[in-house]
C-alpha cells in the first residue's frame, strides 16, 4: 500500500504506511523539490529540525555522488574533452537533462562534465518518473529559476526535451542557450514497429506550440538524425522548428 499510493496518498491509514511516506517525502530534495510540512503525516517528520536534518543528509549524498562521478569523468582523456567544445569559464554553466531512463553521469553527461566540472545533471530515471508530471515540470522550472542566464547552456535529450519545452509554455523570456537532441515532440506512432507513445499533456503542448505560447530561448538549436522516427522524425522536427522559429 505504501508503494502503490506514495505519490497520491495524503492520509496514511496506519503508522507503518505513514512512516514510509514521510521517509520518501523527506528525501525529495534529491530531485530539487522542497519538502512541504503539510504533506507529511507524522508529528516527528513535521518537526523543522527533522526536515532540515533530512535536507542536510540529502545534500551530503548528492555531494558524495557528484564527487564519485567526477572521478569517473576524470578517466576521460583531455583529448576527448578538447573535441568540439571548449572548457567553460567560471561564469558559464551547463545543464544536462537526459532522456527517459537516462543517467546524467554517464555517456554524454560524463563528457560534459569534462567541459564544466560543475555541470548540473538531471537524470530522468525511474525515481524521477514516479513523480506526477506537474512535479516533473516543477523541477525544470526550479532549474530555470535558479540558473537561467546568458551564460547558461541547456542540453535536453528526447523526453527531457519534451519536459523542457513543456516548461517553456507561457514563460517569460529565457536567456539561456538551448540544444534539443532527438527531442520527443508530442505523439509518437511507428506503425512498422507497432509502437505508440503519448507523453503527458500532449494536447496542451501541441496547442501551446500552435498558438505561439511556447517561449523560445535566446538561442535554440535542434538536432535529429535521419533515422529518428515518430515524434522526432525529420517532418516533426521541421514543423516544430518553423513554429517556434529556431535559430
C-alpha positions in Angstrom: 0.0 0.0 0.0 2.8 2.4 0.9 4.5 1.7 -2.5 1.3 1.8 -4.6 -0.1 5.1 -3.1 3.0 7.0 -2.2 2.6 9.6 -5.0 -1.0 10.4 -4.3 -1.8 9.4 -0.7 -2.4 12.1 1.8 -3.7 10.5 5.0 -1.9 7.3 5.8 -4.1 4.5 7.3 -1.5 3.4 9.9 1.9 4.4 11.3 3.8 2.0 9.1 2.5 3.5 5.9 2.8 7.0 7.4 6.5 6.3 8.2 7.2 5.0 4.7 5.6 8.1 3.0 7.3 10.5 5.3 10.7 8.9 4.7 10.2 9.2 1.0 9.0 12.8 1.1 11.8 13.9 3.4 14.1 12.7 0.7 12.6 14.8 -2.1 15.4 17.5 -2.2 17.4 14.8 -4.1 15.2 15.9 -7.2 15.2 19.6 -6.3 11.7 19.5 -4.7 11.2 21.4 -1.4 9.6 19.4 1.4 6.2 20.7 2.3 5.3 20.0 6.0 1.6 20.0 5.3 2.1 16.9 3.1 3.9 14.9 5.9 1.9 12.5 8.0 3.7 12.2 11.4 4.4 14.8 14.0 8.0 13.6 14.1 8.5 14.2 10.4 6.9 17.7 10.5 9.4 18.9 13.1 11.5 21.6 11.4 14.7 20.1 12.9 13.9 16.8 11.2 13.2 18.4 7.9 16.5 20.3 8.0 18.4 17.2 9.1 16.9 15.2 6.2 17.8 18.0 3.8 21.4 18.1 5.0 21.6 14.3 4.6 20.4 14.6 1.0 23.0 17.4 0.3 25.8 15.2 1.6 24.6 12.3 -0.5 24.4 14.5 -3.6 27.9 15.8 -3.0 29.3 12.3 -2.5 27.6 11.1 -5.7 28.9 14.1 -7.7 32.5 13.5 -6.4 32.3 9.8 -7.3 31.1 10.6 -10.8 33.7 13.3 -11.1 36.4 10.7 -10.6 34.7 8.6 -13.3 34.8 11.6 -15.6 38.5 12.3 -14.9 39.2 9.0 -16.7 38.2 10.5 -20.0 41.2 11.8 -21.8 41.9 15.5 -22.2 41.9 14.9 -25.9 38.3 13.8 -25.7 37.4 16.9 -23.8 39.0 19.2 -26.4 36.9 17.9 -29.2 34.0 20.1 -30.4 33.5 22.1 -27.2 35.9 24.2 -25.2 36.3 24.3 -21.5 33.8 26.6 -19.8 34.8 29.7 -18.0 34.0 30.3 -14.3 30.8 32.3 -15.1 29.4 29.8 -17.5 27.2 26.8 -16.8 25.9 23.6 -18.5 22.7 21.9 -17.6 22.1 18.5 -19.0 18.6 16.8 -19.0 18.6 13.2 -20.0 16.0 11.2 -21.9 13.7 8.7 -20.3 15.6 6.2 -18.2 18.9 8.1 -18.7 21.8 8.8 -16.3 23.2 12.3 -16.3 26.5 11.0 -15.0 27.2 8.6 -17.9 27.8 8.9 -21.6 27.2 12.5 -22.8 26.7 13.7 -19.2 30.1 12.4 -18.2 31.7 14.0 -21.3 30.0 17.4 -20.5 31.5 17.2 -17.0 35.0 17.3 -18.5 34.0 20.7 -20.0 32.2 22.0 -17.0 33.2 20.3 -13.7 30.2 22.0 -12.1 27.8 20.7 -14.8 24.3 20.3 -13.4 22.7 17.0 -14.5 19.0 15.9 -14.2 18.6 12.1 -14.7 15.1 11.4 -15.9 15.3 7.9 -14.4 12.8 5.6 -12.7 12.9 7.6 -9.4 12.2 10.9 -11.3 9.5 9.4 -13.4 7.3 8.2 -10.5 6.7 11.9 -9.8 3.5 13.4 -11.1 4.0 15.3 -14.4 3.4 18.6 -12.6 6.2 17.9 -10.2 8.5 16.9 -13.0 7.8 20.3 -14.6 8.4 21.9 -11.2 11.9 20.5 -11.1 12.6 22.1 -14.6 11.0 25.4 -13.5 13.2 25.4 -10.4 16.4 24.8 -12.6 15.3 27.7 -14.9 14.5 29.9 -11.9 17.9 29.3 -10.3 20.3 29.2 -13.3 18.7 30.8 -16.3 21.0 33.4 -17.8 23.0 34.4 -20.9 26.0 32.2 -19.8 23.9 29.1 -19.2 23.7 26.3 -21.9 21.0 23.7 -21.6 21.2 20.4 -23.4 18.0 18.3 -23.3 17.6 14.8 -24.8 14.5 13.0 -26.1 11.8 13.0 -23.3 14.0 15.5 -21.4 13.5 17.9 -24.3 9.7 17.4 -24.1 9.9 18.3 -20.4 11.9 21.4 -21.1 9.7 22.6 -23.9 6.7 22.0 -21.7 8.3 24.1 -19.0 8.6 26.9 -21.6 4.9 27.3 -22.1 3.6 30.7 -21.1 7.0 31.6 -19.6 8.7 35.0 -19.8 11.9 35.4 -21.7 14.5 32.7 -21.4 18.1 34.0 -21.6 19.8 30.6 -21.7 21.0 28.9 -24.9 19.3 25.6 -25.6 20.1 22.5 -27.6 17.5 19.8 -28.1 18.8 16.4 -29.1 16.4 13.9 -30.8 13.6 15.7 -29.0 10.3 13.9 -28.3 7.8 16.3 -29.9 4.4 15.0 -28.8 2.6 12.0 -30.1 4.8 9.1 -31.4 3.4 6.4 -33.8 5.7 4.0 -35.5 3.4 1.6 -37.5 6.1 -0.8 -38.7 7.2 -1.4 -35.1 3.6 -1.3 -33.7 4.8 1.5 -31.3 2.6 4.2 -29.8 3.6 6.8 -27.2 1.7 9.8 -26.0 3.5 11.9 -23.4 1.6 13.7 -20.6 -0.2 16.9 -21.6 0.5 16.2 -25.2 -2.7 18.0 -26.4 -1.9 21.1 -24.4 1.7 21.0 -25.5 0.6 21.0 -29.2 -1.9 23.8 -28.7 0.7 26.0 -27.0 3.1 25.4 -29.9 0.5 26.2 -32.5 -0.7 29.3 -30.6 2.8 30.7 -30.2 2.7 30.3 -26.4 5.9 28.3 -26.1 8.7 30.8 -25.3 11.8 30.5 -27.5 15.1 30.8 -25.5 17.6 33.4 -26.6 19.2 30.8 -28.8 17.5 27.4 -29.7 19.0 24.6 -31.8 17.5 21.3 -32.6 19.5 18.2 -33.7 17.9 15.0 -35.0 19.1 12.1 -37.1 17.6 11.0 -40.4 16.8 7.6 -38.7 14.8 9.2 -35.9 11.2 8.1 -36.1 7.8 9.0 -34.7 7.6 12.4 -32.9 11.2 13.0 -33.7 11.0 12.4 -37.4 12.5 15.0 -39.7 9.0 16.1 -40.6 8.1 16.7 -37.0 11.4 18.4 -36.3 10.9 20.8 -39.3 7.3 21.6 -38.2 8.4 22.3 -34.6 11.3 24.4 -35.8 9.2 26.5 -38.1 6.5 27.1 -35.5 8.9 28.1 -32.7 11.4 29.8 -35.1 14.5 28.0 -34.1 17.9 29.5 -34.7 
